[in-house]
Each structure stands twice: as C-alpha cells, then as structure tokens.
Amino acid sequence: MDHPLIDLINAKIAAAEAEGQFDNLAGAGQPLPACDDPENAVLHRILKENGAVPEFVSLSRELARLREALRETGDRTRRSEILREMSMMEAKIELARRRG
C-alpha cells in the first residue's frame, strides 16, 4: 500500500524538477558514497552531523576527565572516590564496546 500522501509527494517532486531545483546540485553525476548499513544510513548521518558519538567514546572522554581530576587532587578521600569512579567507568566502557 502506498503512503497516503504519495500523490502530493510526487506532485511536489515534479514541480521542483520542472523549476530546475535539482539542476547543478553538488555531487550531481557522482556515485553515492559507500555505505555499510544502508537501512540506517540517514540515521547515522544525522547523528554524525549533530556530534553524536558511540557510548564507549563518551565514556572514554569521561574517564579521561576523571584521570585529570585524579592528577590534580591531593585530597586522599577525593582520590579514593575518583579511583572508584574510574573503576566503574572502565567497566562501563568494556560493556559498551561489547554491545558494539
């Protein structure tokens, strides 16, 4: 079954084509870039364009922040807390990598 708005969509495309809105587009005549996951290509592009990163990357950044905090503090209690947080963060990173 077609989309309920297919006729409107096709009319809009035909009007844009007739007005030349598809002429001289960047990349015209070039092959599309290779895509490993065509079903999710648009989703991946939108995520990338908006700065989204895989979970393990954001967790790794947090781990780096904790390491820096550990270097900067001399307070034994705070150092102990940071070390616990780092241990948990390393476990989370490993789980995120396994999930892919």
Chimera marker file (.cmm) of the C-alpha trace (Angstrom):
<marker_set name="trace">
<marker id="1" x="0.000" y="0.000" z="0.000" r="1" g="1" b="0" radius="0.5"/>
<marker id="2" x="1.323" y="3.418" z="-0.931" r="1" g="1" b="0" radius="0.5"/>
<marker id="3" x="1.821" y="6.227" z="1.537" r="1" g="1" b="0" radius="0.5"/>
<marker id="4" x="-1.401" y="8.271" z="1.866" r="1" g="1" b="0" radius="0.5"/>
<marker id="5" x="0.430" y="11.387" z="0.701" r="1" g="1" b="0" radius="0.5"/>
<marker id="6" x="2.244" y="9.750" z="-2.238" r="1" g="1" b="0" radius="0.5"/>
<marker id="7" x="0.350" y="11.795" z="-4.827" r="1" g="1" b="0" radius="0.5"/>
<marker id="8" x="1.201" y="15.059" z="-3.064" r="1" g="1" b="0" radius="0.5"/>
<marker id="9" x="4.834" y="13.992" z="-2.652" r="1" g="1" b="0" radius="0.5"/>
<marker id="10" x="5.132" y="13.097" z="-6.330" r="1" g="1" b="0" radius="0.5"/>
<marker id="11" x="3.493" y="16.400" z="-7.335" r="1" g="1" b="0" radius="0.5"/>
<marker id="12" x="5.965" y="18.388" z="-5.188" r="1" g="1" b="0" radius="0.5"/>
<marker id="13" x="8.916" y="16.486" z="-6.668" r="1" g="1" b="0" radius="0.5"/>
<marker id="14" x="7.634" y="17.001" z="-10.223" r="1" g="1" b="0" radius="0.5"/>
<marker id="15" x="7.112" y="20.750" z="-9.592" r="1" g="1" b="0" radius="0.5"/>
<marker id="16" x="10.612" y="21.132" z="-8.122" r="1" g="1" b="0" radius="0.5"/>
<marker id="17" x="12.094" y="19.226" z="-11.072" r="1" g="1" b="0" radius="0.5"/>
<marker id="18" x="10.205" y="21.405" z="-13.556" r="1" g="1" b="0" radius="0.5"/>
<marker id="19" x="11.505" y="24.550" z="-11.808" r="1" g="1" b="0" radius="0.5"/>
<marker id="20" x="15.072" y="23.243" z="-12.096" r="1" g="1" b="0" radius="0.5"/>
<marker id="21" x="15.619" y="22.891" z="-8.355" r="1" g="1" b="0" radius="0.5"/>
<marker id="22" x="17.508" y="19.643" z="-8.949" r="1" g="1" b="0" radius="0.5"/>
<marker id="23" x="19.845" y="21.134" z="-11.553" r="1" g="1" b="0" radius="0.5"/>
<marker id="24" x="23.509" y="21.668" z="-10.681" r="1" g="1" b="0" radius="0.5"/>
<marker id="25" x="23.348" y="20.007" z="-7.276" r="1" g="1" b="0" radius="0.5"/>
<marker id="26" x="26.672" y="19.359" z="-5.560" r="1" g="1" b="0" radius="0.5"/>
<marker id="27" x="27.834" y="15.843" z="-6.395" r="1" g="1" b="0" radius="0.5"/>
<marker id="28" x="25.489" y="15.504" z="-9.366" r="1" g="1" b="0" radius="0.5"/>
<marker id="29" x="26.558" y="12.662" z="-11.613" r="1" g="1" b="0" radius="0.5"/>
<marker id="30" x="28.860" y="11.221" z="-8.944" r="1" g="1" b="0" radius="0.5"/>
<marker id="31" x="28.330" y="7.836" z="-7.336" r="1" g="1" b="0" radius="0.5"/>
<marker id="32" x="26.840" y="7.778" z="-3.864" r="1" g="1" b="0" radius="0.5"/>
<marker id="33" x="29.352" y="7.202" z="-1.072" r="1" g="1" b="0" radius="0.5"/>
<marker id="34" x="29.855" y="3.606" z="0.039" r="1" g="1" b="0" radius="0.5"/>
<marker id="35" x="27.512" y="2.584" z="2.814" r="1" g="1" b="0" radius="0.5"/>
<marker id="36" x="27.940" y="-0.401" z="5.111" r="1" g="1" b="0" radius="0.5"/>
<marker id="37" x="24.487" y="-0.063" z="6.652" r="1" g="1" b="0" radius="0.5"/>
<marker id="38" x="22.045" y="1.341" z="4.061" r="1" g="1" b="0" radius="0.5"/>
<marker id="39" x="18.980" y="0.820" z="6.261" r="1" g="1" b="0" radius="0.5"/>
<marker id="40" x="20.392" y="3.163" z="8.896" r="1" g="1" b="0" radius="0.5"/>
<marker id="41" x="22.470" y="5.474" z="6.692" r="1" g="1" b="0" radius="0.5"/>
<marker id="42" x="20.281" y="8.535" z="7.247" r="1" g="1" b="0" radius="0.5"/>
<marker id="43" x="20.187" y="7.951" z="10.996" r="1" g="1" b="0" radius="0.5"/>
<marker id="44" x="23.985" y="7.626" z="11.137" r="1" g="1" b="0" radius="0.5"/>
<marker id="45" x="24.447" y="10.772" z="9.043" r="1" g="1" b="0" radius="0.5"/>
<marker id="46" x="22.118" y="12.792" z="11.288" r="1" g="1" b="0" radius="0.5"/>
<marker id="47" x="23.885" y="11.538" z="14.415" r="1" g="1" b="0" radius="0.5"/>
<marker id="48" x="27.296" y="12.356" z="12.960" r="1" g="1" b="0" radius="0.5"/>
<marker id="49" x="26.232" y="15.825" z="11.818" r="1" g="1" b="0" radius="0.5"/>
<marker id="50" x="24.959" y="16.566" z="15.324" r="1" g="1" b="0" radius="0.5"/>
<marker id="51" x="28.092" y="15.412" z="17.112" r="1" g="1" b="0" radius="0.5"/>
<marker id="52" x="26.753" y="12.147" z="18.471" r="1" g="1" b="0" radius="0.5"/>
<marker id="53" x="29.364" y="9.542" z="19.295" r="1" g="1" b="0" radius="0.5"/>
<marker id="54" x="29.211" y="5.893" z="20.308" r="1" g="1" b="0" radius="0.5"/>
<marker id="55" x="28.632" y="5.338" z="24.018" r="1" g="1" b="0" radius="0.5"/>
<marker id="56" x="32.123" y="3.983" z="24.648" r="1" g="1" b="0" radius="0.5"/>
<marker id="57" x="33.626" y="7.173" z="23.179" r="1" g="1" b="0" radius="0.5"/>
<marker id="58" x="31.669" y="9.460" z="25.504" r="1" g="1" b="0" radius="0.5"/>
<marker id="59" x="32.516" y="7.175" z="28.438" r="1" g="1" b="0" radius="0.5"/>
<marker id="60" x="36.196" y="7.253" z="27.459" r="1" g="1" b="0" radius="0.5"/>
<marker id="61" x="36.073" y="11.037" z="27.489" r="1" g="1" b="0" radius="0.5"/>
<marker id="62" x="34.602" y="10.932" z="30.983" r="1" g="1" b="0" radius="0.5"/>
<marker id="63" x="37.367" y="8.529" z="32.060" r="1" g="1" b="0" radius="0.5"/>
<marker id="64" x="39.971" y="10.985" z="30.736" r="1" g="1" b="0" radius="0.5"/>
<marker id="65" x="38.307" y="13.750" z="32.747" r="1" g="1" b="0" radius="0.5"/>
<marker id="66" x="38.484" y="11.575" z="35.880" r="1" g="1" b="0" radius="0.5"/>
<marker id="67" x="42.174" y="10.846" z="35.265" r="1" g="1" b="0" radius="0.5"/>
<marker id="68" x="42.844" y="14.566" z="35.031" r="1" g="1" b="0" radius="0.5"/>
<marker id="69" x="40.921" y="15.177" z="38.263" r="1" g="1" b="0" radius="0.5"/>
<marker id="70" x="42.968" y="12.443" z="39.950" r="1" g="1" b="0" radius="0.5"/>
<marker id="71" x="46.215" y="14.132" z="38.874" r="1" g="1" b="0" radius="0.5"/>
<marker id="72" x="45.035" y="17.494" z="40.169" r="1" g="1" b="0" radius="0.5"/>
<marker id="73" x="43.822" y="16.491" z="43.627" r="1" g="1" b="0" radius="0.5"/>
<marker id="74" x="45.894" y="15.742" z="46.688" r="1" g="1" b="0" radius="0.5"/>
<marker id="75" x="42.919" y="15.018" z="48.936" r="1" g="1" b="0" radius="0.5"/>
<marker id="76" x="43.089" y="11.310" z="49.853" r="1" g="1" b="0" radius="0.5"/>
<marker id="77" x="39.331" y="10.973" z="50.282" r="1" g="1" b="0" radius="0.5"/>
<marker id="78" x="38.637" y="12.580" z="46.919" r="1" g="1" b="0" radius="0.5"/>
<marker id="79" x="41.362" y="10.475" z="45.249" r="1" g="1" b="0" radius="0.5"/>
<marker id="80" x="39.706" y="7.336" z="46.613" r="1" g="1" b="0" radius="0.5"/>
<marker id="81" x="36.320" y="8.454" z="45.247" r="1" g="1" b="0" radius="0.5"/>
<marker id="82" x="37.838" y="9.206" z="41.848" r="1" g="1" b="0" radius="0.5"/>
<marker id="83" x="39.540" y="5.807" z="41.710" r="1" g="1" b="0" radius="0.5"/>
<marker id="84" x="36.194" y="4.102" z="42.423" r="1" g="1" b="0" radius="0.5"/>
<marker id="85" x="34.530" y="6.184" z="39.703" r="1" g="1" b="0" radius="0.5"/>
<marker id="86" x="37.333" y="5.284" z="37.287" r="1" g="1" b="0" radius="0.5"/>
<marker id="87" x="36.929" y="1.591" z="38.024" r="1" g="1" b="0" radius="0.5"/>
<marker id="88" x="33.182" y="1.787" z="37.326" r="1" g="1" b="0" radius="0.5"/>
<marker id="89" x="33.814" y="3.834" z="34.180" r="1" g="1" b="0" radius="0.5"/>
<marker id="90" x="36.282" y="1.244" z="32.855" r="1" g="1" b="0" radius="0.5"/>
<marker id="91" x="33.680" y="-1.498" z="33.403" r="1" g="1" b="0" radius="0.5"/>
<marker id="92" x="31.027" y="0.589" z="31.599" r="1" g="1" b="0" radius="0.5"/>
<marker id="93" x="33.409" y="1.173" z="28.691" r="1" g="1" b="0" radius="0.5"/>
<marker id="94" x="34.074" y="-2.554" z="28.352" r="1" g="1" b="0" radius="0.5"/>
<marker id="95" x="30.341" y="-3.301" z="28.335" r="1" g="1" b="0" radius="0.5"/>
<marker id="96" x="29.665" y="-0.560" z="25.773" r="1" g="1" b="0" radius="0.5"/>
<marker id="97" x="32.392" y="-1.934" z="23.483" r="1" g="1" b="0" radius="0.5"/>
<marker id="98" x="30.902" y="-5.420" z="23.675" r="1" g="1" b="0" radius="0.5"/>
<marker id="99" x="27.455" y="-4.098" z="22.761" r="1" g="1" b="0" radius="0.5"/>
<marker id="100" x="29.054" y="-2.516" z="19.716" r="1" g="1" b="0" radius="0.5"/>
<link id1="1" id2="2" r="1" g="1" b="0" radius="0.2"/>
<link id1="2" id2="3" r="1" g="1" b="0" radius="0.2"/>
<link id1="3" id2="4" r="1" g="1" b="0" radius="0.2"/>
<link id1="4" id2="5" r="1" g="1" b="0" radius="0.2"/>
<link id1="5" id2="6" r="1" g="1" b="0" radius="0.2"/>
<link id1="6" id2="7" r="1" g="1" b="0" radius="0.2"/>
<link id1="7" id2="8" r="1" g="1" b="0" radius="0.2"/>
<link id1="8" id2="9" r="1" g="1" b="0" radius="0.2"/>
<link id1="9" id2="10" r="1" g="1" b="0" radius="0.2"/>
<link id1="10" id2="11" r="1" g="1" b="0" radius="0.2"/>
<link id1="11" id2="12" r="1" g="1" b="0" radius="0.2"/>
<link id1="12" id2="13" r="1" g="1" b="0" radius="0.2"/>
<link id1="13" id2="14" r="1" g="1" b="0" radius="0.2"/>
<link id1="14" id2="15" r="1" g="1" b="0" radius="0.2"/>
<link id1="15" id2="16" r="1" g="1" b="0" radius="0.2"/>
<link id1="16" id2="17" r="1" g="1" b="0" radius="0.2"/>
<link id1="17" id2="18" r="1" g="1" b="0" radius="0.2"/>
<link id1="18" id2="19" r="1" g="1" b="0" radius="0.2"/>
<link id1="19" id2="20" r="1" g="1" b="0" radius="0.2"/>
<link id1="20" id2="21" r="1" g="1" b="0" radius="0.2"/>
<link id1="21" id2="22" r="1" g="1" b="0" radius="0.2"/>
<link id1="22" id2="23" r="1" g="1" b="0" radius="0.2"/>
<link id1="23" id2="24" r="1" g="1" b="0" radius="0.2"/>
<link id1="24" id2="25" r="1" g="1" b="0" radius="0.2"/>
<link id1="25" id2="26" r="1" g="1" b="0" radius="0.2"/>
<link id1="26" id2="27" r="1" g="1" b="0" radius="0.2"/>
<link id1="27" id2="28" r="1" g="1" b="0" radius="0.2"/>
<link id1="28" id2="29" r="1" g="1" b="0" radius="0.2"/>
<link id1="29" id2="30" r="1" g="1" b="0" radius="0.2"/>
<link id1="30" id2="31" r="1" g="1" b="0" radius="0.2"/>
<link id1="31" id2="32" r="1" g="1" b="0" radius="0.2"/>
<link id1="32" id2="33" r="1" g="1" b="0" radius="0.2"/>
<link id1="33" id2="34" r="1" g="1" b="0" radius="0.2"/>
<link id1="34" id2="35" r="1" g="1" b="0" radius="0.2"/>
<link id1="35" id2="36" r="1" g="1" b="0" radius="0.2"/>
<link id1="36" id2="37" r="1" g="1" b="0" radius="0.2"/>
<link id1="37" id2="38" r="1" g="1" b="0" radius="0.2"/>
<link id1="38" id2="39" r="1" g="1" b="0" radius="0.2"/>
<link id1="39" id2="40" r="1" g="1" b="0" radius="0.2"/>
<link id1="40" id2="41" r="1" g="1" b="0" radius="0.2"/>
<link id1="41" id2="42" r="1" g="1" b="0" radius="0.2"/>
<link id1="42" id2="43" r="1" g="1" b="0" radius="0.2"/>
<link id1="43" id2="44" r="1" g="1" b="0" radius="0.2"/>
<link id1="44" id2="45" r="1" g="1" b="0" radius="0.2"/>
<link id1="45" id2="46" r="1" g="1" b="0" radius="0.2"/>
<link id1="46" id2="47" r="1" g="1" b="0" radius="0.2"/>
<link id1="47" id2="48" r="1" g="1" b="0" radius="0.2"/>
<link id1="48" id2="49" r="1" g="1" b="0" radius="0.2"/>
<link id1="49" id2="50" r="1" g="1" b="0" radius="0.2"/>
<link id1="50" id2="51" r="1" g="1" b="0" radius="0.2"/>
<link id1="51" id2="52" r="1" g="1" b="0" radius="0.2"/>
<link id1="52" id2="53" r="1" g="1" b="0" radius="0.2"/>
<link id1="53" id2="54" r="1" g="1" b="0" radius="0.2"/>
<link id1="54" id2="55" r="1" g="1" b="0" radius="0.2"/>
<link id1="55" id2="56" r="1" g="1" b="0" radius="0.2"/>
<link id1="56" id2="57" r="1" g="1" b="0" radius="0.2"/>
<link id1="57" id2="58" r="1" g="1" b="0" radius="0.2"/>
<link id1="58" id2="59" r="1" g="1" b="0" radius="0.2"/>
<link id1="59" id2="60" r="1" g="1" b="0" radius="0.2"/>
<link id1="60" id2="61" r="1" g="1" b="0" radius="0.2"/>
<link id1="61" id2="62" r="1" g="1" b="0" radius="0.2"/>
<link id1="62" id2="63" r="1" g="1" b="0" radius="0.2"/>
<link id1="63" id2="64" r="1" g="1" b="0" radius="0.2"/>
<link id1="64" id2="65" r="1" g="1" b="0" radius="0.2"/>
<link id1="65" id2="66" r="1" g="1" b="0" radius="0.2"/>
<link id1="66" id2="67" r="1" g="1" b="0" radius="0.2"/>
<link id1="67" id2="68" r="1" g="1" b="0" radius="0.2"/>
<link id1="68" id2="69" r="1" g="1" b="0" radius="0.2"/>
<link id1="69" id2="70" r="1" g="1" b="0" radius="0.2"/>
<link id1="70" id2="71" r="1" g="1" b="0" radius="0.2"/>
<link id1="71" id2="72" r="1" g="1" b="0" radius="0.2"/>
<link id1="72" id2="73" r="1" g="1" b="0" radius="0.2"/>
<link id1="73" id2="74" r="1" g="1" b="0" radius="0.2"/>
<link id1="74" id2="75" r="1" g="1" b="0" radius="0.2"/>
<link id1="75" id2="76" r="1" g="1" b="0" radius="0.2"/>
<link id1="76" id2="77" r="1" g="1" b="0" radius="0.2"/>
<link id1="77" id2="78" r="1" g="1" b="0" radius="0.2"/>
<link id1="78" id2="79" r="1" g="1" b="0" radius="0.2"/>
<link id1="79" id2="80" r="1" g="1" b="0" radius="0.2"/>
<link id1="80" id2="81" r="1" g="1" b="0" radius="0.2"/>
<link id1="81" id2="82" r="1" g="1" b="0" radius="0.2"/>
<link id1="82" id2="83" r="1" g="1" b="0" radius="0.2"/>
<link id1="83" id2="84" r="1" g="1" b="0" radius="0.2"/>
<link id1="84" id2="85" r="1" g="1" b="0" radius="0.2"/>
<link id1="85" id2="86" r="1" g="1" b="0" radius="0.2"/>
<link id1="86" id2="87" r="1" g="1" b="0" radius="0.2"/>
<link id1="87" id2="88" r="1" g="1" b="0" radius="0.2"/>
<link id1="88" id2="89" r="1" g="1" b="0" radius="0.2"/>
<link id1="89" id2="90" r="1" g="1" b="0" radius="0.2"/>
<link id1="90" id2="91" r="1" g="1" b="0" radius="0.2"/>
<link id1="91" id2="92" r="1" g="1" b="0" radius="0.2"/>
<link id1="92" id2="93" r="1" g="1" b="0" radius="0.2"/>
<link id1="93" id2="94" r="1" g="1" b="0" radius="0.2"/>
<link id1="94" id2="95" r="1" g="1" b="0" radius="0.2"/>
<link id1="95" id2="96" r="1" g="1" b="0" radius="0.2"/>
<link id1="96" id2="97" r="1" g="1" b="0" radius="0.2"/>
<link id1="97" id2="98" r="1" g="1" b="0" radius="0.2"/>
<link id1="98" id2="99" r="1" g="1" b="0" radius="0.2"/>
<link id1="99" id2="100" r="1" g="1" b="0" radius="0.2"/>
</marker_set>
